Structure formats: structure tokens, C-alpha cells
């Protein structure tokens, strides 16, 4: 079986790592296509190096742009790449513009498409990620769902016949890297604050692109009575500079984006997390660090159970971050850390049954 993965943005490199390893372990052919949506070394290359992902076979080099320009450039470049490799599956990950482009390009060429992380919904149609998820699920031949809730949502949308529950591949990586970090390996922790600290990341367009909202979020972070390690996404840095919003204030310590092992190490040491990232909400849950999410909804609703994750508007942030640490044990709604193997099995079985049909 030949699988062609289309990835382009930071969280997709993390998801690619266990899938690439599972495909290699089972002797399947794997072609990796990097769209170039993320291109800074610390947003891309370090993930391939740290997570031991094979270098991309194809790099489209599209870079940044408006949604239409960025997605269109990917579509134009993907036709030739997909024609050249003629894979048995085009595998797309998550909810980014790279995902939508990969899915659309593949269906137009009548190549089977599988969507990893299918069935998640925020129901917030202002988010570009929401359009990308819905469109990709409905274009896909196979929806690989991470949770029971995602399976139920796909069924409500009439897609039950094409979906398989595989678990969450990010959990595979997170648990593996956690064990390495706890065993004293890999992650340099020297520049983490010595005192108790909160990890913060903000990058969603809804939070960064409105100067008044961005200012309110940063002001709330600065009002927290402890050190805030702000891992600054390039979009945050660019939008804050353009809007004249100073990030380094109060006890905020602005830091470069971290590698995956460094992020896990920071989360394990932090007393809490403030974020608008989907991945970080889940990683905080898996690592037992209370999370406060600066959004009005989350697609990872399981994390809200027992207050391990709470939603907050900027005006509520200071109070919510200081809530008591939840005492309830966490469940395992994201699988057992072996989702990537289940992905390979699901692809193989779906390929077999379609060749029999
Ligand atoms: C994208 C995804 C989002 C995901 C996030 C992870 C979409 C619609 N959004 O958002 O779902 O959570 O990736 O980070 O696909 N930039 C750089 N260097 C880079 C990459 C980006 O400087 O390597 C800057 C550019 O100014 C760019 C901006 O960040 O315009 C936004 O990047 P883009 O890839 O368009 O979206 P993200 O905000 O990263």
C-alpha cells in the first residue's frame, strides 16, 4: 500500500510522526508532502528532527498568504505531485488549509482520501479551521475519528458508513515524549523559569487579529500573579507589533516557539496553561496540567470534564486561571497511545474492501 501524507503546519508534523513510524514498521510505502504553510525552522524543521520524521519527499514551498492565495497555491502544486505518485491513499491531517487543499486535490483526481482527526466540530463558523474540517470530512472516503464524540458527530452528518474510530495519534506522541522527558532524556529544561509559572500560547485569528481583544488578553496575562511563559507564535508577534500591543509586560516572559519535547517538558513543570490551541488543550489534559482556553467553545469537549479545562473570555481569565486544581481523576477519552497502528489497519482494510467491491 502506498500512502501519501499531506502536511504543512506545526501540529500536523506532530501527528505525522507516529503515522510515519507505524507505516514504516508495517512495510508500507509512505510519501510525505510538505506544503510549506509553516516554514520557519522552529515551526517546521525542528519537529522533523526531534520526532525523527523522514524528510519530506516533496516540498511545495507555498508560504504564507490569505486563505484563498495560500490554499490555491497548494492546489495548483498538488495536482502534479499526486499524479506522479498515484497513491492508494491520500492522508490529510486535522483542520488546516493544507488539509483542505490535500483533500480537494485528491478527490478531483479520483484518488481515495482519508481524513485523520475527522468529526471534530467547534460549531463556530467564523473559524477557518471549522470550514476546513467540515469540507474535508464530507470530501473524504474514510473518516478516521479520534473519539466517540467525533464518531457520533459524523453519524449525525450522515457519514457513519465511512468512519472508523482509531483514537488520537497526538496522544501516541505525547505519552511517548512525556516518558522520555520524565526519564531525563531529550528536552533541555535549563531556560524554564525556576519559580512556578503558567505556559501561554495565543495564535487564533479571532484572538490575534482584533487589536482590542488582543490587548485584553495580554493585559489579563500580565495581571496574573505569577510568571507567564508566553511561547509566541509568529502570527502573535506580527499582529501584536502591527497593533502596538506590547507583549513583554508584567511577569510575561516572551519566548520563541518551543520544540515538541521542550513543550512537553514545560507543560509538565507548569502550574497551568492558557491557550487557544486545540493540541495544547489536549496535551495539558494528558499531562495533568489544568488548562484555561481563551475561546468560546472547544472541539475537544472531553477536556472540559471535571474542570481540567475551562473556557474563558479575556475578562474572566485572571479568575479562571487561579481556580483550584481539579481533584477528579482524568479518563482516557483519546485512546491508549496506539492510534497510529489503528490508522494503518483501517487504511489497509478499507483498501482491501474497496478492491473486493
Ligand atoms: C495554522 C492553522 C491552524 C493551526 C496553526 C498551528 C489554518 C487555517 N490555520 O494557523 O489551524 O492551529 O496553523 O500553528 O490552516 N508565519 C511565520 N512563519 C511560519 C508560519 C507562519 O512567520 O513558519 C506567520 C506569517 O505571518 C503568517 C502567519 O504566521 O501569515 C499565519 O500563518 P498561517 O499558516 O497562515 O496560519 P496559522 O496562524 O499558523
Boltz pocket constraint, residues with backbone or C-beta under 6 A from the ligand:
constraints:
  - pocket:
      binder: B
      contacts: [[A, 9], [A, 10], [A, 11], [A, 37], [A, 38], [A, 39], [A, 40], [A, 43], [A, 64], [A, 65], [A, 95], [A, 96], [A, 97], [A, 98], [A, 128], [A, 129], [A, 203], [A, 204], [A, 205], [A, 233], [A, 234], [A, 235], [A, 238], [A, 278]]
      max_distance: 6.0
